[in-house]
Each structure stands twice: as C-alpha cells, then as structure tokens.
Amino acid sequence: ETGVTQSPTHLIKTRGQQVTLRCSSQSGHNTVSWYQQALGQGPQFIFQYYREEENGRGNFPPRFSGLQFPNYSSELNVNALELDDSALYLCASSPSSSDTQYFGPGTRLTVL
Amino acid sequence: RKEVEQDPGPFNVPEGATVAFNCTYSNSASQSFFWYRQDCRKEPKLLMSVYSSGNEDGRFTAQLNRASQYISLLIRDSKLSDSATYLCVVNPDYKLSFGAGTTVTVRA
C-alpha cells in the first residue's frame, strides 16, 4: 500500500454538473499530482501542487481546478462536466516535485 | 507526436517464457525513466526505475538507450501473476508522461 487514499471510489454525474474529488497524500509528502486516465489510455497529467501552490499544469481547460491544503491533502474540482470527462482520476504524492510518485487507488467518474 | 509511444500488444506468452517490449520517447531532455505496472481497473504501481547503465530486479531487466531515445523491459521466466499492462513513464520535468501501455497476458 502506498498510503495515498482517494474518495469517493466511484461517482456518477450528469453532464453540466460539478464534481469534487479528494486525495490524502502519503505522510511526509508535500507534492501531489493529478492525472486523468481514459479507458485504454495512459494517465494524462492534469496539474501538480507543491506546498499549496500550483506547480505546473497539463493541457486541460480551466474548468479543471485544484487545491492543496496545509496538511497536503488535495482536491480536484471539475465544473460543467462533459461526457468525455468520464475516466479514472488518479492522484499521486511524492516527497518533492522531482521524486518518485506514488498513486492512490483512483476515483472512477462516469458522466451520463 | 506523442511524448511516449509503446507497442500496445497484446503479448500473449506461456508461463516460463521470456517477453520483451520497448517504448520510445520524444523529449531528449528527459532525465528520469520508469516502468509502472497496472492491473485491470487499478492504480499504476512502480515496477522499477530505469538507469542509464541498465538495471535488473529479479526477473525484470530494464534498459535505456538515450541516443535512440528508447526504453526496454524484459521479463524472464514469466509467471501468471505478470499478466498486466506495463506503462512506460518518462519524467522530463515535474510531471510524469505515460505511454498508453503494453498488455501482457501469461497463460498456463
């Protein structure tokens, strides 16, 4: 076990709704990254947070936003959900931005 | 061009066989390289880091060729439990860039 937890495990939403996914990092890790994995694809980088600041962003629209809290837990928010947002959302924590990343079990989001 | 490209397979091999596959990456400035393993509908798990000199971990051997920008993974004496998708991962900066994965199925 990596010590990274995510909630909820599964989620079903309808198009246009908003969703918040949560991640609890491994103890001692101050960096969290979020990834989207569509079926049959590798994970795609959404963004990374380091000590509560966004440290980098992938090619995702602004309706994907995030937060990192002082205890290094994190949230991913997605507004105006689209059908193509259906995917496995993974968070990964690491001791710093350049270290090995350890993944949580993911949240499987279905948008109808 | 994708940052990381892999042969999707599937590679269907008998127990005890050797299987090998590669991936290529586009960013020549990449510094860190990994193989992750992903079981169906689960999270990716680090299998091994890949070093310039090549490295081995039990039945698994990884090689890096910086000149040609490819990474390889070889699995010897395949076990049923090796059935999974193997993700080639490159870390050019703060993010991980994943290939789409190579599926390996080991049959009894």
Interface residues (C-beta under 8 A of the other chain):
Chain A: T2 S33 Y35 G40 Q41 G42 P43 Q44 F45 Q48 N55 G56 G58 L88 L90 A92 S97 S98 T100 Q101 Y102 F103 G104 P105 G106 R108
Chain B: V4 S32 F34 R41 K42 E43 P44 K45 L46 S49 L87 N91 D93 Y94 K95 L96 S97 F98 G99 A100 G101
